[in-house]
Amino acid sequence: MFRPLKLILMPVLLGSFLDLDSWMVSCLELTVHAGDPALLGCVFQGIGEKPVAKVDWIFSAGGQSEEYVLYYYANLSVPVGRFQSRVRLAGDLSRSDGSLLLQNVQEDDQGTYTCEIRLEMESQVFKKTVVLQVLPEEPKELVVRVGDAARMGCVLQSTEGRLMTKVHWVFSSEKHTQEELLLSCHPQLGAPKGCSPTWGRFQNRVTLVGDPARNDGSITLQGAQESDGGSYSCSVHLGNLTVQKTVVLHVVQKEPRTSVTSVAHRAEPLGGNQLVIIVGIVCATVLMLPVLILLVMRTHRNKRSVSPTALVKGLENIQKAPEEKHVYSSLITRDVTEEEDPSDRSEATYMTMQPVWPSLRPAPSNPPEKKPAGGLPGTQPAF
């Protein structure tokens, strides 16, 4: 009955008296952005000063098969596989520190990293586990307008409490190959107070805004100018360990602002008077709507009640054509010849009236006078 309890308490008692907790498995978490470096700690305290015989770093993700990241044996450090050009031992093995520096973190680097340390002449294996979370990459190129401020980050994420000893910022332009010093700080002397003053055109415009206690050497550049465009390189030092990061800054001119555009896109809230007017218009429209409907119906009814006789008379007046005037012309009468009886001359001349339609051709102003045969005018009456 007491044997299981005894087996459980023995490691705890041994650990409390002999300080052997460090060889037990521990798990840490670290979150970084893609493209940034990460320091995965593997430090064991209280295991004596025996030299380290072997160090193994193993990676696993989502239940997949494990793969080696790096192994150290016989004073030789060997990176393996896809991590070959991006990892190296960053700890002091003489102090049982087998920390791993992972540069340029990628999205598929997310997973669990296990560190195993074996000491010489010891059979025990000291393990530590780090769970790495990878966030989307922060932009490596920044675009700011002239006169604005630009914040450039330089953070080394680590699971260890190791503080950076120095942060160094330099600037290089495409036009000038020579580098210019922006900022140089020694946090161990008192964080931002340990920064040396900057001379030249960056004087009084560069400020350390990061927290050195968190290995954050971020800066802010005030009053950006067009000549400030270029590459900004940061170097973070943790003793003999150095991590670098580069940010490219583009400075552009400000766009002109017009009052028309600002007014067009400006949304102003309605005042009390405007709301009252709108409500009044809506109410009046609702009240007048029945009256308008009645007027339309009455007008339609009046149009349908028009008498048929009035419509017939209207059609007759339309179809009735105006009377045309007839133009009458005189015909030349029959002339009295010399063989006729003179007594009948009183009745020899007569006139016949015949209607003639108007012609489109204009009438001559002075028509020629016809003369009858015999030389007598045709219109003289007989006596």
C-alpha beads as a LAMMPS data file, in Angstrom:
LAMMPS data file: protein, C-alpha beads

383 atoms
382 bonds

1 atom types
1 bond types

-500.0 500.0 xlo xhi
-500.0 500.0 ylo yhi
-500.0 500.0 zlo zhi

Masses

1 110.0

Atoms # bond

1 1 1 0.000 0.000 0.000
2 1 1 2.771 2.402 0.900
3 1 1 5.148 1.252 -1.824
4 1 1 3.589 3.336 -4.696
5 1 1 3.603 6.447 -2.509
6 1 1 7.227 5.797 -1.677
7 1 1 8.158 5.556 -5.344
8 1 1 6.445 8.871 -6.037
9 1 1 8.022 10.778 -3.132
10 1 1 11.597 9.563 -3.592
11 1 1 12.375 11.659 -6.742
12 1 1 10.800 14.715 -5.143
13 1 1 12.843 14.351 -1.937
14 1 1 16.030 13.681 -3.859
15 1 1 15.396 16.674 -6.051
16 1 1 14.786 18.998 -3.100
17 1 1 17.920 17.907 -1.231
18 1 1 20.295 17.222 -4.090
19 1 1 19.014 19.933 -6.486
20 1 1 18.381 17.446 -9.295
21 1 1 15.325 19.193 -10.738
22 1 1 17.408 20.489 -13.641
23 1 1 17.760 17.053 -15.241
24 1 1 14.024 16.599 -15.435
25 1 1 12.150 17.556 -18.590
26 1 1 10.920 21.185 -18.689
27 1 1 8.888 22.974 -21.374
28 1 1 9.183 26.621 -22.449
29 1 1 7.312 28.665 -25.074
30 1 1 8.665 31.264 -27.489
31 1 1 6.875 33.378 -30.107
32 1 1 8.728 35.075 -32.976
33 1 1 7.965 36.649 -36.345
34 1 1 9.033 34.918 -39.518
35 1 1 12.391 36.265 -40.662
36 1 1 13.568 37.144 -37.133
37 1 1 16.137 35.219 -35.060
38 1 1 15.251 33.097 -32.031
39 1 1 17.444 31.964 -29.139
40 1 1 16.287 28.586 -27.783
41 1 1 17.733 28.187 -24.309
42 1 1 19.153 24.955 -22.913
43 1 1 20.920 25.808 -19.664
44 1 1 21.182 23.497 -16.651
45 1 1 22.179 24.797 -13.236
46 1 1 23.484 22.794 -10.279
47 1 1 24.773 19.728 -12.132
48 1 1 28.416 20.345 -11.283
49 1 1 31.269 21.412 -13.487
50 1 1 31.647 18.253 -15.480
51 1 1 32.346 18.844 -19.172
52 1 1 29.592 18.257 -21.696
53 1 1 30.120 15.146 -23.805
54 1 1 27.193 15.407 -26.223
55 1 1 24.416 17.834 -27.197
56 1 1 21.471 16.966 -29.478
57 1 1 18.735 19.259 -30.793
58 1 1 15.696 17.452 -32.249
59 1 1 12.641 18.971 -34.004
60 1 1 9.114 17.576 -34.306
61 1 1 5.906 19.123 -35.576
62 1 1 2.318 17.888 -35.469
63 1 1 3.074 14.267 -34.710
64 1 1 5.429 13.920 -37.679
65 1 1 8.686 12.033 -37.524
66 1 1 11.506 13.716 -35.636
67 1 1 14.434 15.298 -37.446
68 1 1 17.812 16.397 -36.180
69 1 1 18.576 20.120 -36.088
70 1 1 22.135 20.028 -34.711
71 1 1 24.362 17.703 -32.735
72 1 1 27.603 18.309 -30.863
73 1 1 30.091 15.521 -30.185
74 1 1 33.870 15.407 -29.620
75 1 1 34.190 19.205 -29.710
76 1 1 32.500 19.344 -33.117
77 1 1 29.175 21.104 -33.832
78 1 1 27.288 19.828 -36.896
79 1 1 24.051 21.431 -38.207
80 1 1 21.825 18.986 -40.086
81 1 1 19.228 19.030 -42.890
82 1 1 17.227 22.138 -43.749
83 1 1 18.576 23.906 -40.647
84 1 1 22.182 23.529 -41.782
85 1 1 22.818 27.170 -42.743
86 1 1 20.599 28.746 -40.086
87 1 1 21.549 27.274 -36.703
88 1 1 24.555 27.206 -34.409
89 1 1 25.350 26.607 -30.755
90 1 1 25.177 29.888 -28.849
91 1 1 25.810 28.715 -25.264
92 1 1 28.882 28.177 -23.116
93 1 1 29.304 24.421 -22.854
94 1 1 31.731 24.814 -19.952
95 1 1 28.722 26.082 -17.969
96 1 1 26.326 23.401 -19.166
97 1 1 24.756 25.834 -21.643
98 1 1 23.757 24.240 -24.945
99 1 1 21.470 27.054 -26.208
100 1 1 20.648 27.140 -29.911
101 1 1 20.460 30.226 -32.152
102 1 1 17.982 29.843 -35.022
103 1 1 18.381 32.569 -37.683
104 1 1 15.784 33.669 -40.243
105 1 1 12.882 31.746 -38.731
106 1 1 10.454 30.314 -41.296
107 1 1 6.796 29.390 -40.970
108 1 1 7.483 25.665 -41.207
109 1 1 9.910 25.990 -38.279
110 1 1 6.937 26.064 -35.935
111 1 1 6.931 23.075 -33.636
112 1 1 8.690 21.509 -30.643
113 1 1 12.468 21.625 -30.144
114 1 1 14.048 19.229 -27.639
115 1 1 17.542 19.702 -26.233
116 1 1 19.420 16.717 -24.759
117 1 1 22.724 17.123 -22.885
118 1 1 24.951 14.283 -21.707
119 1 1 27.878 14.832 -19.373
120 1 1 31.115 12.884 -19.439
121 1 1 31.133 9.782 -17.296
122 1 1 27.412 10.218 -16.646
123 1 1 24.511 8.126 -17.878
124 1 1 21.851 10.697 -17.176
125 1 1 20.323 12.770 -19.985
126 1 1 19.256 16.334 -19.206
127 1 1 16.368 17.479 -21.391
128 1 1 14.594 20.752 -22.083
129 1 1 11.772 21.392 -24.528
130 1 1 10.929 24.661 -26.305
131 1 1 7.643 25.142 -28.195
132 1 1 8.184 27.685 -30.986
133 1 1 5.251 29.712 -32.375
134 1 1 5.850 31.563 -35.643
135 1 1 3.864 34.705 -36.523
136 1 1 3.573 36.271 -40.020
137 1 1 6.629 38.146 -41.176
138 1 1 6.912 41.827 -40.385
139 1 1 7.606 44.087 -43.384
140 1 1 11.296 44.474 -44.128
141 1 1 10.592 47.604 -46.159
142 1 1 8.943 50.681 -44.693
143 1 1 7.373 53.594 -46.576
144 1 1 6.908 56.922 -44.770
145 1 1 6.151 60.455 -45.910
146 1 1 8.457 63.398 -45.549
147 1 1 8.301 64.781 -42.008
148 1 1 6.765 61.650 -40.457
149 1 1 8.379 59.337 -37.896
150 1 1 9.622 55.834 -38.742
151 1 1 9.906 53.031 -36.178
152 1 1 12.392 50.249 -36.990
153 1 1 12.354 47.107 -34.870
154 1 1 15.298 44.987 -33.750
155 1 1 14.276 42.326 -31.231
156 1 1 15.999 39.065 -30.278
157 1 1 13.450 36.678 -28.795
158 1 1 14.917 34.330 -26.219
159 1 1 13.795 31.874 -23.574
160 1 1 16.772 32.765 -21.391
161 1 1 17.203 35.795 -19.183
162 1 1 20.416 36.757 -20.895
163 1 1 20.601 40.524 -21.467
164 1 1 22.093 42.107 -24.531
165 1 1 25.384 43.871 -23.949
166 1 1 25.299 46.211 -26.952
167 1 1 23.018 47.474 -29.722
168 1 1 24.458 49.162 -32.802
169 1 1 22.611 50.925 -35.672
170 1 1 24.218 52.047 -38.964
171 1 1 22.820 53.585 -42.160
172 1 1 23.911 53.036 -45.758
173 1 1 22.508 54.765 -48.843
174 1 1 22.566 53.674 -52.454
175 1 1 24.276 56.933 -53.385
176 1 1 26.977 56.671 -50.700
177 1 1 28.819 53.445 -49.968
178 1 1 30.176 54.662 -46.651
179 1 1 28.108 53.736 -43.596
180 1 1 26.864 56.359 -41.138
181 1 1 26.463 55.717 -37.419
182 1 1 22.949 56.263 -36.077
183 1 1 23.076 54.925 -32.537
184 1 1 25.324 52.873 -30.257
185 1 1 24.128 51.807 -26.791
186 1 1 25.531 49.702 -23.960
187 1 1 22.498 48.653 -21.858
188 1 1 24.595 47.126 -19.087
189 1 1 25.616 50.684 -18.200
190 1 1 22.032 51.812 -17.666
191 1 1 19.870 51.091 -20.715
192 1 1 19.102 54.200 -22.808
193 1 1 21.373 56.361 -20.681
194 1 1 24.317 54.326 -21.936
195 1 1 23.742 55.457 -25.547
196 1 1 26.429 57.581 -27.142
197 1 1 25.245 60.828 -28.817
198 1 1 24.759 60.833 -32.569
199 1 1 26.455 63.437 -34.737
200 1 1 25.844 64.562 -38.276
201 1 1 22.456 64.816 -39.955
202 1 1 20.890 62.195 -37.658
203 1 1 21.680 64.204 -34.539
204 1 1 18.727 64.517 -32.133
205 1 1 16.499 62.574 -34.539
206 1 1 17.190 58.954 -33.492
207 1 1 15.857 57.556 -30.190
208 1 1 16.091 54.099 -28.616
209 1 1 12.485 53.040 -27.905
210 1 1 13.018 49.308 -27.216
211 1 1 13.415 47.676 -23.802
212 1 1 16.975 46.373 -23.362
213 1 1 15.773 44.052 -20.587
214 1 1 13.846 42.169 -23.293
215 1 1 16.664 42.303 -25.829
216 1 1 14.744 44.943 -27.781
217 1 1 16.927 47.507 -29.556
218 1 1 14.207 49.180 -31.669
219 1 1 14.643 52.865 -32.631
220 1 1 12.515 55.726 -33.945
221 1 1 13.655 58.175 -36.622
222 1 1 11.939 61.571 -36.318
223 1 1 11.291 64.011 -39.171
224 1 1 12.079 61.715 -42.087
225 1 1 13.738 63.360 -45.104
226 1 1 14.125 62.186 -48.690
227 1 1 17.849 61.698 -48.123
228 1 1 17.050 59.282 -45.258
229 1 1 15.989 56.585 -47.712
230 1 1 18.253 53.530 -47.595
231 1 1 19.207 50.482 -45.513
232 1 1 19.291 50.510 -41.711
233 1 1 21.215 47.647 -40.088
234 1 1 20.927 46.665 -36.430
235 1 1 23.379 44.507 -34.470
236 1 1 22.420 43.029 -31.096
237 1 1 25.251 41.616 -29.002
238 1 1 24.797 39.085 -26.206
239 1 1 28.384 38.657 -25.082
240 1 1 30.148 36.869 -27.928
241 1 1 26.818 36.275 -29.707
242 1 1 25.801 38.782 -32.406
243 1 1 22.486 38.950 -34.276
244 1 1 21.832 41.310 -37.191
245 1 1 18.706 42.626 -38.867
246 1 1 18.231 45.020 -41.810
247 1 1 15.310 47.329 -42.622
248 1 1 14.920 49.264 -45.893
249 1 1 13.307 52.711 -45.565
250 1 1 11.601 54.604 -48.412
251 1 1 10.712 58.286 -47.920
252 1 1 8.118 59.796 -50.299
253 1 1 6.582 63.223 -50.725
254 1 1 3.242 64.022 -49.135
255 1 1 0.217 64.080 -51.444
256 1 1 -1.462 67.497 -51.824
257 1 1 -4.771 67.795 -50.062
258 1 1 -7.673 69.720 -51.606
259 1 1 -10.611 71.159 -49.757
260 1 1 -13.053 69.703 -52.304
261 1 1 -11.923 66.165 -51.620
262 1 1 -12.030 66.616 -47.880
263 1 1 -15.547 68.071 -47.993
264 1 1 -16.778 65.354 -50.339
265 1 1 -15.660 62.557 -48.055
266 1 1 -16.544 64.225 -44.790
267 1 1 -19.607 62.817 -43.050
268 1 1 -21.297 65.313 -40.714
269 1 1 -24.040 64.319 -38.280
270 1 1 -27.499 65.849 -38.736
271 1 1 -28.474 68.623 -36.369
272 1 1 -31.738 68.937 -34.444
273 1 1 -33.300 71.450 -36.874
274 1 1 -32.448 69.287 -39.876
275 1 1 -34.121 66.280 -38.291
276 1 1 -37.270 68.324 -37.566
277 1 1 -37.436 69.535 -41.186
278 1 1 -37.005 66.026 -42.587
279 1 1 -39.703 64.618 -40.270
280 1 1 -42.075 67.448 -41.250
281 1 1 -41.580 66.805 -44.970
282 1 1 -42.278 63.103 -44.532
283 1 1 -45.459 63.760 -42.490
284 1 1 -46.768 66.307 -44.999
285 1 1 -46.173 63.882 -47.858
286 1 1 -48.107 61.153 -46.048
287 1 1 -51.045 63.502 -45.328
288 1 1 -51.234 64.899 -48.878
289 1 1 -51.076 61.502 -50.550
290 1 1 -54.861 60.673 -50.157
291 1 1 -55.823 64.132 -51.500
292 1 1 -53.655 63.641 -54.576
293 1 1 -55.199 60.219 -55.182
294 1 1 -58.761 61.679 -55.016
295 1 1 -57.882 64.465 -57.471
296 1 1 -56.451 62.001 -59.964
297 1 1 -59.551 59.762 -59.724
298 1 1 -61.943 62.717 -60.226
299 1 1 -60.057 63.965 -63.255
300 1 1 -60.111 60.497 -64.799
301 1 1 -63.913 60.251 -64.172
302 1 1 -64.590 63.643 -65.835
303 1 1 -62.713 62.597 -68.925
304 1 1 -64.816 59.461 -69.248
305 1 1 -68.185 61.417 -68.905
306 1 1 -67.781 63.560 -72.065
307 1 1 -70.984 63.281 -74.365
308 1 1 -70.721 61.362 -77.630
309 1 1 -72.456 64.187 -79.584
310 1 1 -69.705 66.595 -78.674
311 1 1 -67.155 64.120 -79.947
312 1 1 -69.071 63.708 -83.250
313 1 1 -69.304 67.483 -83.769
314 1 1 -65.661 67.833 -83.114
315 1 1 -64.874 65.204 -85.732
316 1 1 -67.151 66.925 -88.279
317 1 1 -65.492 70.260 -87.719
318 1 1 -62.129 68.651 -88.218
319 1 1 -63.167 66.855 -91.426
320 1 1 -65.023 69.835 -92.902
321 1 1 -62.803 71.484 -95.426
322 1 1 -62.975 75.239 -95.973
323 1 1 -64.831 76.424 -98.996
324 1 1 -62.649 77.317 -101.899
325 1 1 -63.104 80.417 -103.848
326 1 1 -63.823 79.980 -107.535
327 1 1 -62.156 82.216 -110.009
328 1 1 -64.234 83.070 -112.965
329 1 1 -62.878 84.117 -116.332
330 1 1 -64.734 85.664 -119.246
331 1 1 -64.956 83.962 -122.558
332 1 1 -64.835 85.986 -125.746
333 1 1 -68.264 86.188 -127.294
334 1 1 -69.138 85.263 -130.706
335 1 1 -68.409 88.125 -133.193
336 1 1 -71.021 89.472 -135.565
337 1 1 -70.077 89.098 -139.142
338 1 1 -71.064 91.359 -141.924
339 1 1 -73.534 88.789 -143.407
340 1 1 -75.654 88.798 -140.267
341 1 1 -78.673 90.905 -139.910
342 1 1 -78.009 94.283 -138.312
343 1 1 -81.215 94.041 -136.425
344 1 1 -79.907 91.190 -134.500
345 1 1 -76.780 93.069 -133.336
346 1 1 -78.338 93.954 -130.034
347 1 1 -78.392 90.333 -129.218
348 1 1 -75.107 89.453 -130.833
349 1 1 -72.944 90.066 -127.835
350 1 1 -73.322 87.840 -124.801
351 1 1 -71.142 86.537 -122.009
352 1 1 -70.781 83.085 -120.542
353 1 1 -69.448 82.603 -117.027
354 1 1 -67.528 79.368 -116.388
355 1 1 -65.619 78.373 -113.219
356 1 1 -61.901 77.994 -113.672
357 1 1 -59.610 76.405 -111.046
358 1 1 -56.600 78.463 -110.039
359 1 1 -53.402 77.547 -111.778
360 1 1 -50.000 77.259 -110.192
361 1 1 -48.501 79.404 -112.954
362 1 1 -48.705 83.159 -112.359
363 1 1 -51.022 85.129 -114.628
364 1 1 -49.429 87.684 -116.955
365 1 1 -49.777 91.283 -115.912
366 1 1 -51.022 92.556 -119.335
367 1 1 -52.477 89.757 -121.431
368 1 1 -52.382 90.439 -125.171
369 1 1 -55.599 91.513 -126.780
370 1 1 -57.080 89.181 -129.402
371 1 1 -58.233 90.608 -132.658
372 1 1 -60.923 88.845 -134.697
373 1 1 -60.630 88.231 -138.365
374 1 1 -61.743 91.240 -140.312
375 1 1 -60.134 93.825 -138.119
376 1 1 -62.988 94.470 -135.729
377 1 1 -62.696 94.163 -131.994
378 1 1 -64.682 91.243 -130.616
379 1 1 -66.290 93.183 -127.761
380 1 1 -67.997 96.047 -129.623
381 1 1 -71.782 95.859 -129.501
382 1 1 -73.929 96.341 -132.597
383 1 1 -76.233 99.323 -132.835

Bonds

1 1 1 2
2 1 2 3
3 1 3 4
4 1 4 5
5 1 5 6
6 1 6 7
7 1 7 8
8 1 8 9
9 1 9 10
10 1 10 11
11 1 11 12
12 1 12 13
13 1 13 14
14 1 14 15
15 1 15 16
16 1 16 17
17 1 17 18
18 1 18 19
19 1 19 20
20 1 20 21
21 1 21 22
22 1 22 23
23 1 23 24
24 1 24 25
25 1 25 26
26 1 26 27
27 1 27 28
28 1 28 29
29 1 29 30
30 1 30 31
31 1 31 32
32 1 32 33
33 1 33 34
34 1 34 35
35 1 35 36
36 1 36 37
37 1 37 38
38 1 38 39
39 1 39 40
40 1 40 41
41 1 41 42
42 1 42 43
43 1 43 44
44 1 44 45
45 1 45 46
46 1 46 47
47 1 47 48
48 1 48 49
49 1 49 50
50 1 50 51
51 1 51 52
52 1 52 53
53 1 53 54
54 1 54 55
55 1 55 56
56 1 56 57
57 1 57 58
58 1 58 59
59 1 59 60
60 1 60 61
61 1 61 62
62 1 62 63
63 1 63 64
64 1 64 65
65 1 65 66
66 1 66 67
67 1 67 68
68 1 68 69
69 1 69 70
70 1 70 71
71 1 71 72
72 1 72 73
73 1 73 74
74 1 74 75
75 1 75 76
76 1 76 77
77 1 77 78
78 1 78 79
79 1 79 80
80 1 80 81
81 1 81 82
82 1 82 83
83 1 83 84
84 1 84 85
85 1 85 86
86 1 86 87
87 1 87 88
88 1 88 89
89 1 89 90
90 1 90 91
91 1 91 92
92 1 92 93
93 1 93 94
94 1 94 95
95 1 95 96
96 1 96 97
97 1 97 98
98 1 98 99
99 1 99 100
100 1 100 101
101 1 101 102
102 1 102 103
103 1 103 104
104 1 104 105
105 1 105 106
106 1 106 107
107 1 107 108
108 1 108 109
109 1 109 110
110 1 110 111
111 1 111 112
112 1 112 113
113 1 113 114
114 1 114 115
115 1 115 116
116 1 116 117
117 1 117 118
118 1 118 119
119 1 119 120
120 1 120 121
121 1 121 122
122 1 122 123
123 1 123 124
124 1 124 125
125 1 125 126
126 1 126 127
127 1 127 128
128 1 128 129
129 1 129 130
130 1 130 131
131 1 131 132
132 1 132 133
133 1 133 134
134 1 134 135
135 1 135 136
136 1 136 137
137 1 137 138
138 1 138 139
139 1 139 140
140 1 140 141
141 1 141 142
142 1 142 143
143 1 143 144
144 1 144 145
145 1 145 146
146 1 146 147
147 1 147 148
148 1 148 149
149 1 149 150
150 1 150 151
151 1 151 152
152 1 152 153
153 1 153 154
154 1 154 155
155 1 155 156
156 1 156 157
157 1 157 158
158 1 158 159
159 1 159 160
160 1 160 161
161 1 161 162
162 1 162 163
163 1 163 164
164 1 164 165
165 1 165 166
166 1 166 167
167 1 167 168
168 1 168 169
169 1 169 170
170 1 170 171
171 1 171 172
172 1 172 173
173 1 173 174
174 1 174 175
175 1 175 176
176 1 176 177
177 1 177 178
178 1 178 179
179 1 179 180
180 1 180 181
181 1 181 182
182 1 182 183
183 1 183 184
184 1 184 185
185 1 185 186
186 1 186 187
187 1 187 188
188 1 188 189
189 1 189 190
190 1 190 191
191 1 191 192
192 1 192 193
193 1 193 194
194 1 194 195
195 1 195 196
196 1 196 197
197 1 197 198
198 1 198 199
199 1 199 200
200 1 200 201
201 1 201 202
202 1 202 203
203 1 203 204
204 1 204 205
205 1 205 206
206 1 206 207
207 1 207 208
208 1 208 209
209 1 209 210
210 1 210 211
211 1 211 212
212 1 212 213
213 1 213 214
214 1 214 215
215 1 215 216
216 1 216 217
217 1 217 218
218 1 218 219
219 1 219 220
220 1 220 221
221 1 221 222
222 1 222 223
223 1 223 224
224 1 224 225
225 1 225 226
226 1 226 227
227 1 227 228
228 1 228 229
229 1 229 230
230 1 230 231
231 1 231 232
232 1 232 233
233 1 233 234
234 1 234 235
235 1 235 236
236 1 236 237
237 1 237 238
238 1 238 239
239 1 239 240
240 1 240 241
241 1 241 242
242 1 242 243
243 1 243 244
244 1 244 245
245 1 245 246
246 1 246 247
247 1 247 248
248 1 248 249
249 1 249 250
250 1 250 251
251 1 251 252
252 1 252 253
253 1 253 254
254 1 254 255
255 1 255 256
256 1 256 257
257 1 257 258
258 1 258 259
259 1 259 260
260 1 260 261
261 1 261 262
262 1 262 263
263 1 263 264
264 1 264 265
265 1 265 266
266 1 266 267
267 1 267 268
268 1 268 269
269 1 269 270
270 1 270 271
271 1 271 272
272 1 272 273
273 1 273 274
274 1 274 275
275 1 275 276
276 1 276 277
277 1 277 278
278 1 278 279
279 1 279 280
280 1 280 281
281 1 281 282
282 1 282 283
283 1 283 284
284 1 284 285
285 1 285 286
286 1 286 287
287 1 287 288
288 1 288 289
289 1 289 290
290 1 290 291
291 1 291 292
292 1 292 293
293 1 293 294
294 1 294 295
295 1 295 296
296 1 296 297
297 1 297 298
298 1 298 299
299 1 299 300
300 1 300 301
301 1 301 302
302 1 302 303
303 1 303 304
304 1 304 305
305 1 305 306
306 1 306 307
307 1 307 308
308 1 308 309
309 1 309 310
310 1 310 311
311 1 311 312
312 1 312 313
313 1 313 314
314 1 314 315
315 1 315 316
316 1 316 317
317 1 317 318
318 1 318 319
319 1 319 320
320 1 320 321
321 1 321 322
322 1 322 323
323 1 323 324
324 1 324 325
325 1 325 326
326 1 326 327
327 1 327 328
328 1 328 329
329 1 329 330
330 1 330 331
331 1 331 332
332 1 332 333
333 1 333 334
334 1 334 335
335 1 335 336
336 1 336 337
337 1 337 338
338 1 338 339
339 1 339 340
340 1 340 341
341 1 341 342
342 1 342 343
343 1 343 344
344 1 344 345
345 1 345 346
346 1 346 347
347 1 347 348
348 1 348 349
349 1 349 350
350 1 350 351
351 1 351 352
352 1 352 353
353 1 353 354
354 1 354 355
355 1 355 356
356 1 356 357
357 1 357 358
358 1 358 359
359 1 359 360
360 1 360 361
361 1 361 362
362 1 362 363
363 1 363 364
364 1 364 365
365 1 365 366
366 1 366 367
367 1 367 368
368 1 368 369
369 1 369 370
370 1 370 371
371 1 371 372
372 1 372 373
373 1 373 374
374 1 374 375
375 1 375 376
376 1 376 377
377 1 377 378
378 1 378 379
379 1 379 380
380 1 380 381
381 1 381 382
382 1 382 383
